[in-house]
Amino acid sequence: MPVRHKFYQTNFGNGYATHNAILYSTKYKPEVMILGTFNPDTPNANFADFFYGRNFLWTALKNLIIYQGLVLQNRRMPQNGNPRAVLNPTLLEIFEICFRLKLTFSDLVLEVLHADNPNYQLLQNDNIIYNQQVFNLIQDGQKKEVGGLQQLNALNQVNWNTQNIIKYLCDNPQIKSVYFTRRPTGIWADHWNQIVNHECMAERLLTNIFTPSGQGRPVFYSMARLLNHWLHNDNHNFGKLDNNWLTRHGVNINDF
């Protein structure tokens, strides 16, 4: 079996479900897509209960939409290991934020290690052994002795979700903004550009925002710096969230 996306096909049982790692809801027509890279179904490492369940995204959105201030400072789950029993925000609150903001989600990678039914061994922390080499399934490229998705892609072991995402966006013209949660460089650039340059994307905002993992400069795992980047960024390598969209939802961007 390949290592599939954690939410490849998931029915949350409350009007939310995924198909091809794209979120569908019977409660609303989505207006905003948040697009990521890969969320692997590694049961001994990935404890996410929803898209971006492990990092700063949901604590940041709760600060913006619910608290309208810098109340939560940390990521929702620890980087490694089992999370605490009660998460903030809860999964129910996440669905409420999705409803309020009319959000949908998807990731560019659908599955890995799919070609020729390869043998692999799951390790800790999203690592696997394949072809007698260690790869990390949420890492872009080679870091010391550990390969990443770039190296697996070179071995034809990445199944991309790009065409499914394009079809979904074409079928949902009411989606006016697509935010890619990283810089579109390396193996991601071609697939992001396929989406951006498709004829269905006319008159939409398609931009990248700083990763909600919070890693790297200038954020360095700071909630205040992450939200400031999302709202006020002037670095040409990134975009920012549509301030008018947030204002319509009661967010005073000058508070962040």
Beta strands, then each sheet from edge to edge (+ up, - down):
strand 1: 3-4
strand 2: 9-11
strand 3: 16-19
strand 4: 22-25
strand 5: 32-36
strand 6: 103-107
strand 7: 109-112
strand 8: 120-122
strand 9: 127-130
strand 10: 133-136
strand 11: 146-147
strand 12: 158-160
strand 13: 177-180
strand 14: 205-208
sheet 1: 1+ 7- 12+
sheet 2: 2+ 3- 4+
sheet 3: 6+ 5+ 13+ 14+
sheet 4: 8+ 9- 10+ 11+
end
